[in-house]
């Protein structure tokens, strides 16, 4: 009888652990989705545009809408500078930030109002490199520009970097259908959890 009790107890522990794990993931997904609707309509020194893909000689549709949103912020007087982030994806293409700069200048943004970095390849590096630019130029506050579902992870990274940052998701995201939103949400949940796990591991090591 004792082995059966032990096996039954172990099964109960596994089932309970699985339920807790699933519930935790669902809570994170819900929080990410709810945060996607947060918009902080304030004046800041700069808008930081998180990088996305370049398609040949133009920004990808997702990246274009992020850039357009930042351009509107500048033209509406919400920011004084645009900070474009993102390095080279394919060797025969411009860096994401340089492509964004070309696009923004073509839309009437003065070159001296644009800052770029060309070394980052992931969101955390986007934030870190943008923070370096802010420190170098004396900029104190920033609006973080990306797609709505990307904002929670981006904002926690920005604030942990010491940046005084506010959320400004693009209102014209290319992720419009339920399928594209769900795919993005699942992917973002995965990366968000991964970031939290790595942060905890780093804190333990330190």
C-alpha positions in Angstrom: 0.0 0.0 0.0 2.8 2.4 0.9 4.3 2.4 -2.7 0.8 3.2 -4.1 0.4 6.2 -1.7 3.8 7.5 -2.7 3.1 7.1 -6.4 -0.3 8.8 -6.0 1.2 11.6 -4.0 3.9 12.2 -6.7 1.2 12.2 -9.4 -0.8 14.8 -7.4 2.3 16.9 -7.0 3.0 16.7 -10.8 -0.6 17.6 -11.7 -0.7 20.5 -9.3 2.7 21.8 -10.5 1.5 21.6 -14.1 -1.8 23.5 -13.3 0.2 26.2 -11.4 2.6 26.5 -14.3 -0.2 26.8 -16.9 -2.0 29.3 -14.7 1.2 31.3 -14.3 1.8 31.4 -18.0 -1.9 32.4 -18.6 -1.6 35.3 -16.1 1.5 36.6 -17.8 -0.2 36.4 -21.2 -3.2 38.3 -19.9 -0.9 41.0 -18.3 1.0 41.4 -21.6 -2.2 41.8 -23.5 -3.7 44.2 -21.1 -0.6 46.3 -21.0 -0.7 46.6 -24.8 -3.6 49.1 -24.3 -1.5 51.4 -22.1 -0.6 54.7 -23.7 1.2 57.5 -21.7 0.4 60.7 -23.6 3.2 62.9 -22.3 6.0 65.1 -23.5 9.5 63.5 -23.5 12.9 64.3 -24.8 13.0 61.5 -27.4 11.1 58.7 -28.9 13.0 55.4 -29.0 11.9 53.2 -31.9 12.7 49.5 -31.4 14.2 47.9 -34.4 12.4 45.5 -36.8 13.2 43.9 -40.1 14.3 45.7 -43.3 13.0 44.4 -46.6 15.5 45.2 -49.3 15.6 49.0 -49.7 12.7 49.8 -47.3 11.5 49.1 -43.8 9.3 46.1 -43.3 5.6 46.9 -42.8 5.9 46.3 -39.1 9.0 48.6 -38.8 7.4 51.2 -41.1 4.4 51.7 -38.7 6.7 52.0 -35.7 8.7 54.7 -37.6 5.5 56.5 -38.7 4.3 56.6 -35.1 7.6 58.2 -34.0 7.4 60.7 -36.8 3.9 61.7 -35.7 5.1 62.1 -32.1 7.8 64.5 -33.4 5.5 66.5 -35.6 3.0 66.7 -32.8 5.6 68.2 -30.5 5.6 65.2 -28.1 9.4 64.6 -28.5 12.4 66.6 -29.7 14.5 63.7 -31.0 14.0 60.3 -32.6 16.3 57.5 -31.6 16.3 54.7 -34.1 17.8 51.3 -33.0 18.8 48.1 -34.8 21.8 46.8 -36.6 22.3 44.9 -39.8 20.1 41.9 -40.5 21.3 40.8 -43.9 24.8 41.8 -45.1 23.5 43.4 -48.3 21.0 45.7 -46.5 21.2 48.9 -44.5 21.2 48.6 -40.7 17.6 48.9 -39.4 18.3 52.2 -37.7 19.9 53.7 -40.8 17.0 52.6 -43.0 14.6 54.2 -40.4 16.7 57.4 -40.6 16.5 57.6 -44.4 12.7 57.0 -44.2 12.2 59.7 -41.5 14.2 62.3 -43.4 12.2 61.6 -46.5 9.1 62.3 -44.4 10.4 65.7 -43.3 12.2 65.0 -40.1 15.4 67.1 -39.8 18.6 65.1 -39.7 19.9 66.8 -36.6 16.8 65.5 -34.7 17.7 61.9 -35.4 20.1 59.7 -33.4 21.0 56.1 -34.4 22.9 53.1 -33.2 23.8 50.2 -35.5 25.0 47.4 -33.2 21.9 46.0 -31.5 20.1 42.9 -32.7 17.6 42.1 -30.0 15.2 44.2 -27.8 17.4 44.3 -24.8 20.3 45.6 -26.9 18.0 48.2 -28.5 17.2 49.5 -25.1 20.8 49.4 -23.8 22.3 51.2 -26.9 19.5 53.8 -26.9 20.3 54.5 -23.2 23.9 55.1 -24.1 22.9 57.6 -26.7 20.7 59.4 -24.2 23.5 59.5 -21.7 25.9 60.9 -24.4 23.5 63.6 -25.5 22.0 64.6 -22.1 18.5 63.3 -22.9 16.5 62.4 -19.8 13.1 61.0 -20.8 11.9 58.8 -23.6 8.8 57.4 -25.1 9.3 53.7 -26.1 7.8 53.0 -29.5 6.9 49.5 -30.7 4.0 47.3 -31.4 1.4 47.1 -28.5 2.0 43.5 -27.5 5.8 44.1 -27.4 5.5 47.0 -24.9 5.4 45.2 -21.6 8.7 43.5 -22.1 10.3 46.6 -23.6 9.2 48.8 -20.8 10.5 46.5 -18.0 13.8 46.4 -19.8 13.9 50.2 -20.2 13.1 50.8 -16.5 15.6 48.2 -15.3 18.2 50.0 -17.5 17.7 53.1 -15.4 15.8 54.9 -18.2 12.9 57.3 -17.4 10.6 55.8 -20.0 7.0 55.9 -21.0 4.9 53.6 -23.2 3.8 54.8 -26.7 2.7 51.9 -28.8 2.0 52.4 -32.4 -1.7 52.7 -33.1 -1.3 51.3 -36.6 0.3 48.0 -35.8 0.4 45.4 -38.6 -0.7 42.8 -36.1 -4.4 43.3 -36.6 -6.2 40.0 -37.0 -6.8 37.7 -34.0 -4.4 35.1 -35.5 -1.5 37.5 -35.9 -2.2 39.0 -32.5 -2.3 35.5 -30.9 0.9 34.4 -32.6 2.7 37.5 -31.5 1.3 37.2 -28.0 2.5 33.6 -27.7 5.9 34.5 -29.0 6.1 37.5 -26.7 5.1 35.5 -23.6 7.9 33.1 -24.4 10.5 35.8 -24.6 9.1 37.7 -21.6 9.4 34.5 -19.4 12.8 33.9 -20.8 13.9 37.4 -19.9 12.5 37.0 -16.3 14.3 33.7 -15.9 17.6 35.1 -17.1 17.2 38.1 -14.8 16.6 35.9 -11.8 19.6 33.7 -12.7 21.9 36.8 -13.0 20.7 38.1 -9.6 21.5 34.7 -8.0 25.0 34.7 -9.6 25.6 38.2 -8.4 
